[in-house]
Structures are given as C-alpha cells and as structure tokens.
Amino acid sequence: MDLRYTESDEAFRAEVRTWLAGVLPTLPTKPSPEDWPARREDDTTWQRMLHEAGYAGIDWPREFGGRGASPTEHLIFLEETERAGAPYVGVNFVGLLHAGPTLVAEASDEQRGRHLPRILRGEEVWCQGFSEPGAGSDLAALQTRAVRDGDEYVISGQKIWTSFAHVADYCELLVRTDPSAPKHRGITWLIMPMSSPGIDVRPLRTIAGSSEFGEMFLDEVRVPVANRVGEENDGWRVAMVTFSFERGTAFVGELLRTRELLGRMAKLAPDDAGVRRELGHILADLDALWALTKRNVTQTERGGGVPGLGGSVFKLYYSEVRHRLGDLAMRTLGADGLTLEDEHVQAWIQAMSLTIAAGTSQIQRNIVAERILGLPK
Ligand SMILES: Cc1cc2nc3c(=O)[nH]c(=O)nc-3n(C[C@H](O)[C@H](O)[C@H](O)COP(=O)(O)OP(=O)(O)OC[C@H]3O[C@@H](n4cnc5c(N)ncnc54)[C@H](O)[C@@H]3O)c2cc1C
C-alpha cells in the first residue's frame, strides 16, 4: 500500500473535515443509554445525515448506493470522523458493517434492491441471529430448525446474545435446513423480518448494566424462501463471508477511538517511568494495528471486496491490547476513585466482551494457526 497521501486524498480530507465542523454542533444531545427507541432514532438520524451528504457506505460499491471510496479515502474518513468525535455506527452496526456487505457479495439483485438503499439511508436496522445456547464457538452445531412448507420456511429454535434485536427490523439468521447432512452442510442463511409473528426477544443485562443484547425465541416463524441468501444448505459458506466482514474492518473505528482513550489516560496516569513505558508499548501496538488495517483494507480491495483472514489477526491482537490497556487503567488510576460510569471502567469491562464477541481469541488463534500458518489441526 502506498502510505503517502495524494493531493486528491488531502482534498477529500479537507472536504470531510469541513462537513464535520459544520454538522457536528447541530447534533442533539445523546439519549440515555437505556432509552432504546431514542438511541435507534439518534443513530439512524446520523446515518441519514451521512447519506444526504454522500458519505453513507463509504467503502460500498457505487452500483449499490455506496460512495465507492478508495481504501485510502475510507481510512481518511474514519480518521477524520474519529478525530472530530463524530458518532459511530451504533445500532446500525450489523446492517452497515456485515449484513449489508454480505448482501452486496452474495444476495440476488431483488434482495439487494430491497435492503441496501434502506440500510444506507438509516431506514433499516439489522441484528445477527447466529449464536445459540449450544452453538457459539462451535457455530456449525446450531439447532434452530427451518422446515420448508411451500414457498416459506417454518422456523423454531432459540438464539442468544442477539445484539440490538429489540430495535432491529431484520435479522441475518442461520438455520438448519438439513439435519441429516454433516453439520457444516445443512445450514442456510436467511433474511428474517423481525416483525414476523412468533419472535420473542427477551433482553439480557450485561455486567456494565446495559441490555444491548438478548435471547431470541422463535416459534414457527414463517420466512419466505425468497428471503434466502445463497442456496439452501450453503449457508456456512455465506456465513464465512459475513465473518470476513465482521472481523475484517468492523473494528477499525474502535481502534481509532482507543488511541484517543489512551491519550486521555496518559494525562491522568501517574508520572512514573514504568507506567509511561507500558503506555508507550500499547501506543506502539495500536500504531502497528493501524498499519495492519491499511494492509488488510488494501488486500480486501485487491481481493474483489471481500476481506481475507487478516481480519482474524487484527481482531485477536486488538482485543488483547484492549485488555492490557484496561488492566493498566485499573492498576494506575486508583480503583477507589473510579465509578462504573467512568469511561476507563466502561472500556475495561467492554474489553472483556471484545475477546468473546465475533469469535473468541481461542477461535481466532485456531484460525490463524490452521488457515494462515498451515499448522495441523
Ligand atoms: C458483546 C457481545 C455481543 C454479541 N453479539 C452477538 C450477536 O449479535 N449475534 C450473535 O449471533 N452472537 C453474538 N455474540 C455471541 C458470540 O459470537 C459468542 O459469545 C462467541 O462466539 C462465543 O460463543 P459462546 O459464548 O457460546 O462460548 P463457548 O463457545 O461456549 O466458549 C467458551 C470458551 O471455550 C473456548 N473454546 C470453545 N471452543 C474452543 C476450541 N475449539 N478451541 C479452543 N478454545 C475453545 C472459547 O474460546 C471460550 O473461552 C455476542 C457476544 C458478545 C460478548
């Protein structure tokens, strides 16, 4: 990747900066974290504003309503929005960061036309119904059954840890369509409208006090066969495309926010050589991860738009750096003076979930070992 910025890159940076400077002061104050309808409204309003200004789906192809920005412009956009403290994707993260890109790569023209413009305009919020109580790391063990009845699938089973299910309009859902096939071969990827009768979402509360995810019970939910993405029983392959986006570039905005967090922590930390050295190591790791991001984004571009396995390396290392930063904050900022609402406490707690969500660190290590390094299973 060419790390120097061209004149047109710098012009793009200036344009984004000017737009942000004008628009950010006009945003309303953030709603309370547990006011979910207000949070949905807040996040989708921001998405609408991005769309009106031509910045929605910055890295999506133009033919699907995106901006078709180059990898460098994509990274500049993320840098500038982070630097300005602009909102991030919020409840739109599944639709924008992995369900939408999966539709771009795998869906029919009809499905793309129905969903992609609405995701980009902030009119459709998506959630992800992959994990089940008995199928997390071993996702291919999932049991939720879909039985064909004419031109519909009738679905029964249970999903869990479904983020933002209570505010979502659609769900990217994995179901078992052939229980007699080997487990990876009997799975299908479906678009499930969350308004379908038979869906019961029950919130779960995290240790940080948030009810961002929940259990999702499905009782004879009818989904049209026309909502299937890919072939029947080919859902595992489609899910791997979803994961390549989820692990590939979905954490990039987080990385930039972590740099800002580290900067604020450095101002609060005691002036001690040991602490400064640890902070310096973490900052160097974040810089290395930013360089890795640039490499991954470039490879994605060259690979026809679908990220490769570099996302697993990024996801593994980034989430573990976040643990180190959180631990350092707890050791040095004086736990007695901190409250649950403090951003460093929230970041420390969130770090615990980062090594689990989107595939645990152990699973990422297995992927790196087997599929990148070629080590035996
Ligand atoms: C904040 C958050 C949000 C989430 N959002 C969603 C969502 O929106 N939709 C969704 O579908 N899911 C979601 N998940 C679920 C997430 O994908 C799973 O939690 C994750 O895949 C791990 O599955 P599990 O919790 O069942 O743990 P398990 O699979 O039971 O794992 C338990 C432990 O065993 C280890 N382990 C398991 N298998 C192996 C192995 N083969 N080799 C080595 N170690 C192994 C794991 O690494 C882990 O430490 C979310 C999770 C979190 C934390």
The ligand as a Gaussian input file, in Angstrom:
#p B3LYP/6-31G(d) Opt

LIG

0 1
 C      -20.838000      -8.269000      23.403000
 C      -21.245000      -9.480000      22.614000
 C      -22.133000      -9.332000      21.567000
 C      -22.547000     -10.438000      20.827000
 N      -23.437000     -10.240000      19.810000
 C      -23.878000     -11.308000      19.101000
 C      -24.868000     -11.134000      18.087000
 O      -25.333000     -10.020000      17.831000
 N      -25.298000     -12.207000      17.413000
 C      -24.808000     -13.456000      17.655000
 O      -25.215000     -14.398000      16.972000
 N      -23.873000     -13.677000      18.636000
 C      -23.401000     -12.618000      19.353000
 N      -22.471000     -12.812000      20.358000
 C      -22.073000     -14.171000      20.704000
 C      -20.624000     -14.538000      20.384000
 O      -20.456000     -14.741000      18.996000
 C      -20.305000     -15.818000      21.187000
 O      -20.354000     -15.468000      22.557000
 C      -18.942000     -16.374000      20.860000
 O      -18.910000     -16.899000      19.555000
 C      -18.511000     -17.484000      21.856000
 O      -19.507000     -18.450000      21.989000
 P      -20.026000     -18.893000      23.444000
 O      -20.372000     -17.654000      24.195000
 O      -21.078000     -19.918000      23.231000
 O      -18.758000     -19.534000      24.161000
 P      -18.244000     -21.039000      24.003000
 O      -18.203000     -21.393000      22.548000
 O      -19.013000     -21.911000      24.905000
 O      -16.765000     -20.905000      24.509000
 C      -16.382000     -20.984000      25.887000
 C      -14.860000     -20.972000      25.977000
 O      -14.313000     -22.156000      25.356000
 C      -13.346000     -21.796000      24.376000
 N      -13.380000     -22.706000      23.231000
 C      -14.514000     -23.183000      22.628000
 N      -14.151000     -23.966000      21.579000
 C      -12.806000     -23.989000      21.513000
 C      -11.867000     -24.611000      20.634000
 N      -12.243000     -25.361000      19.587000
 N      -10.536000     -24.385000      20.851000
 C      -10.133000     -23.605000      21.897000
 N      -10.990000     -22.990000      22.773000
 C      -12.303000     -23.171000      22.575000
 C      -13.757000     -20.401000      23.939000
 O      -12.676000     -19.693000      23.372000
 C      -14.240000     -19.783000      25.249000
 O      -13.151000     -19.304000      26.011000
 C      -22.038000     -11.730000      21.131000
 C      -21.149000     -11.882000      22.192000
 C      -20.749000     -10.780000      22.934000
 C      -19.793000     -10.975000      24.055000

